[in-house]
């Protein structure tokens, strides 16, 4: 009769071997060999064959000393792979012969049976056993999934030299009641996948600790066998099944479960399953020293205070005017968490997601020949797009020793070679209704209700756009005058960053928030002419007349004042005491630097509900008699495209560790 233990437990192997049904012991006839298709009666189990073969003594010793492990924390007492190979579970074994199995390698595996049995199972036993019968009966090259999840090449194309993962097969197709035995001349080479390398290799402890700390093990009740209840009536289990997943491999952000405060940073993920054996990854793997030096270079960008204002959670009990204040218990810990996340998420590249190599998708071996230098750009799994420029070569991030993995190649990086723009990019805000910050407090938001988005197709109106400037996203926003003609219109724009940067080196795929440091603050304004064209839905002849353009620009010039609301003292946001005033002449789409070297004392990087704002006020006076009339030569009816914060962190070099 079939023994169900291995059939059931094999599904719990960390690398994901499939749970398969076990045939009965009566299924003992199968084609045997390339040149002998007759049905052969099998009379012995795989284990009996191994025990009786004098060439397999080393393999036999390791098998009978290797316990079965559900995962790296849960061995099965008194149940070895000898029991499995003597059971009804159908399998194929490629057993290395003694003469080609060195004494040193044998002793290492045997010692590990006592000290690290799980990895004997995964790296040795699991690399020589596959489920079901895999016979040499054709001239094909097959890919066999072993019980450790690895895909090994079973080459049967040359009957005189059949191989498994390049190792020659000596005796083939030895029939057994529960499968097939092949003897081989050596051990099959084992390669870690990226997850296994980080988890079990001692070479990258810092990166490893960060990744492995995101493992989450859950008890699978439905897959476990329930026993008698305990003395308190609670269920107990005679066999417990667990499932482990790593949260960094998921395709979304998540909040840590340790702590209920909203100031827990949403952790971004690799968006890549580093344990997927059928993937083609290239990963930058920084050493501890490289990570330490990178942190030293960027730490000043991650200065967090002890208290932040939750700008998105307004207390209704105060009439929607009171901002919730939240405390950060350990700012240094928050900074370290944020830096760890930002330094690790850009590291993984999926070769299949890169721009095509001509008309074809990239193959792994072709991609690594020039480290992606010939690719139009590099796209990591997090969503960053990296391009080579005159001062930075995108392939430089793959410098370092190359390590072959079972699902790609890793590069041990002794220096951090990602561009500065990856960590402190320019921030662009595409102004629209969602970017305005306001409460019921009317002092925050004083603009007319007719404010709206205005479409302007740069291609359709190319005759104007090419001469006077293009707008972002084929639209801009109209800020209507306040209904009270005697009051300065005022509004605040959330400085969160909701579009990619204009950097030639790197395009962030995610939102970029303001960091602690200096920025030049710029406002991109649009001439009144563009509104006329949008309303007319055509370019009229007089719109091409420069005198006409200048005349309407003179009628719609304006003077504006800006201030910044941000956290200055570490206790909450406050409006800047200083302000900057600028004039817009209305002649073209103009990027105006309104404030140079504005310094944000504290970082908003990765925060969910807090952000600084830019306040813009029209410079008018109480002598105005109508919302559309001029005052001191200025009028307010503002057409705005974007707000841009240009990073001034010139001290950060492209290569953060120049050594």
C-alpha positions as a printed Julia matrix, in Angstrom:
659×3 Matrix{Float64}:
   0.0    0.0     0.0
   1.09   3.53   -0.61
   2.47   5.53    2.27
   0.89   9.02    2.21
   3.43  10.76    4.43
   5.81  11.89    1.71
   2.96  12.73   -0.62
   1.51  15.04    2.03
   4.7   16.54    3.36
   6.29  17.23    0.01
   3.82  20.03   -0.58
   5.26  21.92    2.38
   8.79  22.12    0.96
   9.74  25.77    0.91
  10.57  25.81   -2.8
   7.12  24.68   -3.77
   7.19  21.1    -5.11
   3.64  20.18   -6.09
   1.45  17.84   -4.04
   0.7   14.9    -6.26
  -1.53  11.89   -5.84
   0.25   8.64   -4.91
  -0.52   5.59   -7.06
  -0.94   2.24   -5.42
   1.86  -0.31   -5.2
   0.19  -2.39   -7.9
   1.33   0.15  -10.52
   4.64  -1.64  -11.06
   4.96  -2.05  -14.85
   6.46   0.54  -17.18
   8.54   0.8   -20.38
  12.21   0.17  -19.64
  15.04   1.78  -21.58
  15.45   3.27  -25.04
  15.92  -0.04  -26.8
  13.73  -2.22  -24.63
  10.08  -1.22  -24.59
   8.87  -4.46  -23.08
   7.04  -4.38  -19.78
   9.39  -5.26  -16.92
   8.25  -6.48  -13.52
   9.68  -4.42  -10.63
  10.15  -6.34   -7.4
  12.07  -3.95   -5.14
  11.64  -0.44   -3.82
  14.05   2.36   -4.62
  15.53   2.09   -1.16
  16.1   -1.65   -1.51
  17.91  -1.08   -4.81
  20.12   1.57   -3.23
  20.94  -0.63   -0.22
  21.95  -3.55   -2.44
  24.13  -1.49   -4.79
  27.76  -1.5    -3.59
  28.48   1.61   -5.7
  26.02   3.75   -3.73
  27.21   3.39   -0.13
  27.94   7.09    0.38
  24.6    8.19   -1.05
  22.81   5.53    1.03
  24.48   6.76    4.24
  23.37  10.34    3.68
  19.81   9.32    2.72
  19.27   7.28    5.86
  20.65  10.11    8.03
  18.59  12.9     6.46
  15.33  13.65    8.24
  12.44  15.1     6.34
  11.79  18.79    7.07
   8.48  20.55    6.39
  10.4   23.81    6.35
  13.61  25.09    7.9
  12.05  25.13   11.38
   9.97  21.94   11.42
  11.68  18.53   11.03
   9.7   15.27   11.18
  11.11  13.17   14.06
  12.17   9.62   13.16
  11.22  10.01    9.5
  14.06   9.96    7.01
  14.4    9.9     3.26
  15.12   6.19    3.55
  11.51   5.81    4.75
  10.32   7.91    1.82
  12.23   5.89   -0.79
  10.89   2.67    0.77
   7.28   3.9     0.64
   4.63   3.94   -2.07
   5.55   7.45   -3.21
   6.61   7.18   -6.86
   9.88   9.01   -7.54
  13.0    9.04   -9.69
  16.41   8.99   -8.03
  19.68  10.0    -9.67
  22.18   8.49   -7.2
  25.87   9.49   -7.36
  28.28   6.55   -7.42
  30.97   6.31   -4.77
  33.94   6.66   -7.14
  32.74  10.08   -8.34
  31.57  11.3    -4.93
  34.63  12.69   -3.13
  35.27  11.74    0.46
  35.43  15.42    1.43
  32.06  16.25   -0.12
  30.52  13.12    1.39
  31.79  13.97    4.87
  30.56  17.56    4.6
  27.02  16.42    3.77
  27.1   13.74    6.46
  28.19  16.27    9.09
  25.43  18.62    7.98
  22.85  15.89    8.59
  23.4   16.65   12.28
  24.04  20.39   12.15
  21.88  21.58    9.23
  19.58  18.81    8.09
  17.2   21.13    6.3
  19.85  22.25    3.84
  21.0   18.67    3.26
  17.42  18.03    2.18
  17.27  21.11   -0.02
  20.75  21.25   -1.5
  21.69  17.57   -1.81
  18.85  15.07   -1.39
  16.29  17.33   -3.05
  18.68  17.93   -5.94
  18.8   14.19   -6.76
  15.14  13.17   -6.45
  12.09  14.06   -8.55
   8.5   12.9    -8.27
   7.18  10.26  -10.71
   9.1    8.04  -13.08
  11.49   9.8   -15.41
  12.85   7.16  -17.75
  15.26   7.34  -20.65
  12.94   6.18  -23.39
  13.3    8.86  -26.05
  15.87  11.28  -27.44
  14.5   14.42  -25.85
  15.92  17.1   -23.6
  13.54  17.59  -20.68
  13.47  19.99  -17.76
  12.78  18.09  -14.56
  11.46  19.79  -11.43
  13.23  18.24   -8.48
  11.63  17.98   -5.05
  13.62  21.02   -3.89
  11.92  23.02   -6.64
  15.01  23.31   -8.86
  14.69  22.79  -12.61
  17.4   20.41  -13.84
  18.12  19.53  -17.48
  17.58  15.82  -18.25
  19.4   15.31  -21.55
  18.49  12.03  -23.26
  19.46  13.11  -26.79
  22.68  11.04  -26.78
  21.89   7.48  -25.73
  25.56   6.8   -25.03
  25.98   9.83  -22.8
  22.72  10.8   -21.17
  23.11  13.44  -18.47
  21.27  15.14  -15.64
  22.36  18.78  -15.31
  25.55  17.92  -17.19
  26.44  14.88  -15.02
  26.77  11.62  -16.97
  24.39   8.78  -16.21
  26.14   5.45  -15.6
  23.33   2.93  -15.11
  19.91   3.97  -16.39
  16.31   2.95  -15.9
  16.68   0.56  -12.95
  13.02  -0.35  -12.29
  11.56  -0.15   -8.8
   8.15  -0.73   -7.31
   7.94   2.98   -6.51
   9.85   4.57   -9.37
  13.1    4.6   -11.31
  16.74   4.64  -10.26
  19.61   6.05  -12.32
  23.19   6.04  -11.07
  25.35   9.01  -12.04
  29.03   9.87  -12.16
  29.11  12.74   -9.66
  26.68  14.95   -7.76
  24.32  17.32   -9.53
  25.42  20.96   -9.06
  23.2   23.0    -6.77
  22.6   26.73   -7.16
  20.8   28.92   -4.68
  17.97  31.05   -5.9
  18.24  34.67   -4.75
  16.11  34.13   -1.67
  18.1   31.07   -0.6
  21.38  32.86   -1.14
  20.32  35.74    1.06
  18.89  33.41    3.68
  21.66  30.83    3.92
  24.83  32.47    2.63
  26.86  34.32    5.3
  28.36  36.83    2.84
  25.66  39.55    3.04
  24.37  39.66    6.63
  22.86  43.18    6.5
  20.91  42.69    3.27
  20.02  39.17    4.36
  18.66  40.31    7.73
  16.44  42.91    6.07
  14.98  40.49    3.52
  14.57  37.46    5.8
  13.01  39.59    8.55
  10.01  40.01    6.23
   9.3   36.26    6.25
   5.84  35.5     7.57
   4.99  31.93    8.61
   1.33  30.99    8.98
  -0.33  27.86   10.31
  -2.54  26.24    7.65
  -5.42  24.77    9.61
  -7.24  23.17    6.68
  -4.11  21.28    5.59
  -3.27  20.05    9.09
  -4.49  16.85   10.75
  -6.49  17.52   13.9
  -6.08  15.22   16.87
  -7.89  14.94   20.17
  -8.69  18.2    22.0
  -6.49  19.18   24.91
  -7.65  19.26   28.53
  -9.24  22.67   27.98
 -11.16  21.54   24.92
  -8.95  23.36   22.45
  -8.06  21.56   19.22
  -4.63  19.97   18.94
  -2.91  18.71   15.83
  -1.01  15.49   15.25
   0.42  17.02   12.08
   0.71  20.78   11.56
   1.3   22.34    8.16
   2.84  25.8     7.83
   3.23  28.19    4.91
   5.98  30.82    4.74
   5.95  33.8     2.43
   8.08  36.89    2.24
   6.21  40.18    2.2
   8.87  41.88    0.08
   8.0   39.59   -2.83
   4.41  40.83   -3.11
   3.14  43.3    -5.68
   1.98  45.96   -3.26
   3.02  48.0    -0.27
   2.08  46.91    3.21
   2.11  48.23    6.74
   4.15  46.44    9.39
   2.09  44.64   12.0
   4.37  45.8    14.79
   2.57  48.88   16.02
  -0.74  50.52   15.29
   0.44  54.07   14.77
  -0.31  55.6    11.42
   3.29  56.73   11.28
   4.41  53.22   10.49
   5.96  53.54    7.04
   4.2   51.59    4.29
   6.96  49.25    3.22
   7.57  49.05   -0.52
   8.32  45.63   -1.96
  10.64  44.22   -4.6
   7.57  43.33   -6.68
   9.58  40.21   -7.53
   9.4   36.67   -6.16
  13.07  36.06   -5.52
  12.39  32.37   -4.86
  10.68  31.76   -8.24
  12.78  29.15  -10.0
  11.37  29.92  -13.45
  12.39  33.59  -13.39
  15.3   35.44  -15.01
  16.46  38.04  -12.5
  19.58  40.15  -12.32
  20.12  41.59   -8.85
  22.57  44.07   -7.4
  23.62  42.71   -3.99
  25.5   45.37   -1.99
  27.94  44.27    0.67
  27.61  45.45    4.26
  30.31  48.04    3.68
  28.64  49.38    0.55
  25.31  49.73    2.36
  26.94  51.41    5.35
  28.68  53.99    3.18
  25.53  54.6     1.17
  23.58  55.26    4.36
  26.29  57.61    5.55
  25.95  59.6     2.33
  22.15  59.92    2.36
  21.36  59.99    6.1
  20.95  63.78    6.14
  18.01  63.42    3.73
  16.14  61.3     6.29
  15.95  63.61    9.28
  12.65  63.0    11.07
  11.13  65.07   13.91
   9.35  63.86   17.01
   5.93  65.12   15.94
   4.15  65.45   12.62
   0.82  66.9    11.62
  -1.58  64.56    9.9
  -2.72  66.9     7.13
  -5.23  64.42    5.72
  -7.05  63.64    8.95
  -9.03  66.68    9.97
 -11.05  66.5    13.18
 -14.73  66.92   12.41
 -15.41  67.88   16.03
 -13.51  71.1    15.43
 -15.52  72.0    12.37
 -12.95  70.5    10.05
 -10.26  72.97   11.04
  -8.07  71.1    13.51
  -5.24  68.95   12.23
  -4.42  65.75   14.09
  -0.98  65.78   15.67
   0.91  62.49   15.75
   4.03  61.55   17.67
   6.99  59.63   16.32
   8.4   57.68   19.22
  11.77  56.88   17.67
  12.76  59.15   14.75
  16.14  57.42   14.34
  14.45  54.05   13.95
  12.04  55.53   11.44
  14.94  56.98    9.44
  16.77  53.66    9.44
  13.66  51.79    8.32
  13.09  54.26    5.52
  16.69  54.15    4.32
  16.74  50.34    4.38
  13.63  50.27    2.23
  14.84  52.87   -0.24
  18.24  51.2    -0.61
  16.84  47.72   -1.25
  13.76  48.21   -3.43
  15.74  49.3    -6.55
  18.03  46.25   -6.58
  16.14  43.71   -8.73
  15.78  43.61  -12.52
  13.64  41.12  -14.43
  15.3   40.51  -17.8
  11.95  39.74  -19.43
  10.64  43.18  -18.46
  13.42  45.12  -20.16
  12.81  46.89  -23.49
  13.11  44.43  -26.34
  16.46  43.41  -27.77
  15.6   44.34  -31.33
  12.32  42.55  -31.95
  12.81  39.93  -29.25
  12.65  39.74  -25.51
  16.01  39.58  -23.78
  17.46  36.22  -22.86
  19.35  36.14  -19.57
  22.73  35.15  -21.02
  22.54  37.81  -23.75
  21.61  40.49  -21.24
  24.51  39.85  -18.88
  27.15  39.84  -21.65
  27.24  43.63  -21.6
  25.38  44.11  -18.3
  22.42  45.66  -20.06
  24.52  48.42  -21.63
  22.91  47.9   -25.04
  19.38  48.05  -23.64
  17.58  51.32  -24.35
  17.05  51.72  -20.62
  16.89  49.55  -17.51
  13.63  48.95  -15.69
  13.81  47.51  -12.2
  10.94  45.59  -10.65
  10.1   48.52   -8.38
   9.32  50.75  -11.34
  12.41  52.94  -11.74
  13.59  53.59  -15.28
  17.35  54.2   -15.53
  19.03  55.75  -18.56
  22.68  56.29  -19.44
  23.83  59.91  -19.73
  27.12  61.65  -20.47
  28.06  61.44  -16.8
  26.6   58.1   -15.72
  26.5   54.64  -17.29
  23.53  52.54  -16.29
  25.52  49.32  -16.63
  27.86  50.49  -13.84
  25.36  49.28  -11.25
  26.3   45.71  -12.22
  29.96  46.04  -11.27
  31.22  43.41   -8.91
  31.69  39.65   -8.68
  29.01  37.77  -10.61
  27.29  34.87   -8.87
  25.18  32.32  -10.73
  21.8   31.62   -9.15
  19.2   29.08  -10.18
  16.94  31.93  -11.28
  19.4   34.51  -12.58
  22.67  36.25  -11.74
  23.67  38.38   -8.8
  26.41  41.01   -8.66
  28.2   41.55   -5.35
  28.48  45.34   -5.24
  31.3   46.68   -3.09
  30.33  50.27   -4.01
  26.92  51.87   -4.35
  26.64  52.88   -8.01
  23.02  53.96   -8.33
  22.57  57.64   -9.28
  21.87  60.31   -6.68
  18.61  61.12   -8.44
  17.25  57.78   -7.3
  17.18  58.96   -3.7
  16.71  62.69   -3.91
  14.9   63.36   -7.2
  13.32  66.57   -8.3
   9.67  66.66   -7.26
   6.98  67.66   -9.71
   3.35  68.34   -8.89
   0.93  68.33  -11.78
  -1.54  70.91  -10.49
  -5.16  69.77  -10.48
  -8.06  69.8    -8.06
  -6.65  66.86   -6.09
  -3.42  68.69   -5.34
  -5.06  71.55   -3.44
  -4.97  71.51    0.33
  -7.84  73.18    2.17
 -10.04  72.85    5.21
 -13.22  74.67    6.17
 -10.89  77.39    7.36
 -11.35  79.98    4.58
  -7.94  81.51    5.19
  -6.4   78.41    3.56
  -8.43  78.39    0.36
  -9.73  81.6    -1.25
 -10.33  80.97   -4.92
 -13.41  81.09   -7.13
 -15.71  78.13   -7.61
 -15.26  78.28  -11.39
 -11.68  77.04  -11.08
 -11.23  74.09  -13.42
  -8.91  71.99  -15.55
  -8.46  73.29  -19.1
  -7.52  70.93  -21.96
  -4.76  71.96  -24.34
  -3.49  69.41  -26.85
   0.16  70.21  -27.58
   0.07  68.3   -30.84
  -3.2   69.78  -32.07
  -2.05  73.3   -31.25
   1.6   72.7   -32.23
   1.94  76.07  -33.98
   1.5   77.76  -30.58
   2.98  75.07  -28.32
   6.23  74.88  -30.27
   6.6   78.67  -30.09
   5.41  79.51  -26.59
   5.87  76.19  -24.76
   4.09  72.92  -24.09
   1.98  72.07  -21.05
   2.31  68.86  -19.08
  -0.22  66.13  -19.83
  -2.1   68.25  -22.41
  -3.9   70.29  -19.77
  -3.4   72.98  -17.15
  -5.44  74.39  -14.29
  -7.33  77.67  -14.08
  -7.47  79.37  -10.67
 -10.49  81.66  -10.76
 -10.55  84.97   -8.83
 -12.05  84.86   -5.36
 -15.7   85.89   -5.17
 -14.75  88.64   -2.75
 -13.11  91.24   -4.99
 -11.41  92.93   -2.04
  -9.63  89.79   -0.8
  -6.37  88.39   -2.04
  -6.95  84.98   -3.62
  -4.96  82.33   -1.74
  -4.48  78.59   -2.18
  -2.05  75.89   -1.1
  -0.66  73.07   -3.22
   0.35  69.75   -1.67
   4.05  69.16   -2.29
   3.86  65.39   -2.5
   5.01  64.67   -6.02
   2.61  62.79   -8.26
   4.42  62.29  -11.54
   7.78  61.17  -12.84
  10.72  63.51  -12.75
  12.3   65.17  -15.76
  15.72  63.8   -14.91
  17.6   62.3   -17.84
  19.11  59.67  -15.57
  16.25  58.12  -13.66
  12.49  58.21  -13.69
  10.85  57.23  -10.42
   7.91  54.94  -10.85
   6.46  55.94   -7.49
   5.54  59.1    -5.63
   8.56  61.11   -4.45
   8.13  63.07   -1.24
  10.07  66.06    0.04
  13.19  65.17    1.99
  15.21  67.15    4.51
  17.47  69.41    2.49
  17.49  72.32    0.06
  15.39  72.82   -3.06
  14.81  75.53   -5.63
  11.06  76.06   -5.78
   9.66  76.68   -9.26
   6.19  77.44  -10.59
   5.23  76.74  -14.21
   2.61  79.25  -15.42
   0.6   79.28  -18.65
  -0.4   82.39  -20.67
  -4.0   83.51  -20.95
  -3.7   82.9   -24.7
  -3.83  79.14  -24.12
  -7.23  79.5   -22.47
  -8.53  81.41  -25.47
  -7.31  78.7   -27.82
  -8.87  75.95  -25.68
 -12.22  77.76  -25.61
 -12.14  78.37  -29.36
 -10.86  74.84  -30.03
  -8.73  76.28  -32.8
  -5.86  78.66  -33.43
  -7.36  81.8   -34.9
  -5.28  83.96  -37.19
  -4.81  86.79  -34.68
  -3.47  84.29  -32.1
  -0.37  83.98  -34.3
   0.18  87.73  -34.3
   2.93  88.61  -31.81
   1.54  92.1   -31.19
  -1.82  90.6   -30.28
  -0.18  88.06  -27.99
   1.76  90.79  -26.23
  -1.3   92.99  -25.84
  -3.35  90.33  -24.07
  -0.32  89.34  -22.0
   0.0   92.97  -20.81
  -3.62  92.88  -19.73
  -3.15  89.68  -17.74
   0.2   90.06  -16.06
   0.23  89.41  -12.34
   2.3   89.56   -9.19
   2.27  86.62   -6.82
   3.59  85.89   -3.35
   4.59  82.43   -2.15
   5.16  80.96    1.29
   5.89  77.42    2.46
   4.1   75.52    5.21
   6.4   72.86    6.68
   7.75  71.35    9.88
  10.46  73.66   11.16
  10.76  73.01   14.9
  10.04  69.29   14.92
   6.66  69.72   16.61
   4.34  70.38   13.67
   3.88  72.38   10.49
   3.94  76.16   10.42
   3.84  78.79    7.69
   7.2   80.31    6.83
   7.71  83.81    8.15
   9.59  84.77    5.0
   7.96  84.97    1.59
   8.99  85.46   -2.01
   7.27  87.67   -4.56
   7.5   87.27   -8.32
   5.88  88.68  -11.44
   4.55  86.72  -14.41
   4.43  88.58  -17.73
   2.09  86.09  -19.4
   4.04  85.8   -22.68
   4.88  82.09  -22.64
   4.72  78.87  -20.66
   7.3   79.94  -18.13
   9.16  78.06  -15.41
   9.81  80.68  -12.77
  12.18  80.04   -9.88
  10.34  81.7    -7.03
  12.59  80.59   -4.18
  16.21  79.52   -4.25
  17.77  77.21   -1.67
  14.65  76.75    0.41
  15.57  74.31    3.17
  13.14  71.76    4.57
  14.33  70.97    8.07
  12.66  67.57    8.25
  11.91  64.79    5.79
   8.48  63.73    4.59
   9.94  60.76    2.76
   7.6   57.74    2.74
   5.1   59.38    5.14
   1.49  58.59    4.34
  -0.5   61.57    5.56
   1.91  64.43    5.99
   3.44  66.78    3.47
   4.47  70.42    3.13
   2.47  72.87    1.03
   3.25  75.85   -1.17
   0.96  78.82   -0.57
   0.38  81.12   -3.54
  -1.38  84.46   -3.07
  -2.35  87.07   -5.62
  -0.9   90.5    -4.97
  -3.93  92.77   -5.08
  -5.27  95.65   -2.99
  -8.56  96.72   -1.44
  -8.97  99.31   -4.21
 -10.19  96.57   -6.55
 -13.79  97.1    -7.59
 -14.41  93.85   -9.46
 -12.91  90.42   -9.54
 -11.8   90.86  -13.14
 -10.45  94.4   -12.9
  -6.82  95.32  -12.58
  -5.18  96.78   -9.52
  -1.78  98.47   -9.71
  -1.35  96.87  -13.14
  -2.05  93.3   -11.97
  -5.0   90.97  -12.42
  -5.75  87.62  -10.87
  -7.01  84.76  -13.03
  -4.13  82.33  -12.8
  -3.28  79.54  -15.24
  -0.87  77.08  -13.61
   0.7   73.91  -14.96
   3.1   72.53  -12.36
   5.06  73.18   -9.2
   8.62  71.82   -9.26
  11.12  71.36   -6.45
  14.64  71.1    -7.87
  16.94  69.21   -5.54
  20.05  71.13   -4.48
  21.88  68.15   -2.96
  24.97  68.69   -5.09
  27.12  67.08   -2.42
  25.75  63.69   -3.33
  27.78  62.25   -6.16
  26.42  59.86   -8.77
  28.51  57.07   -7.25
  27.86  57.35   -3.55
  30.96  55.37   -2.67
  33.73  56.73   -4.95
  36.16  54.15   -3.59
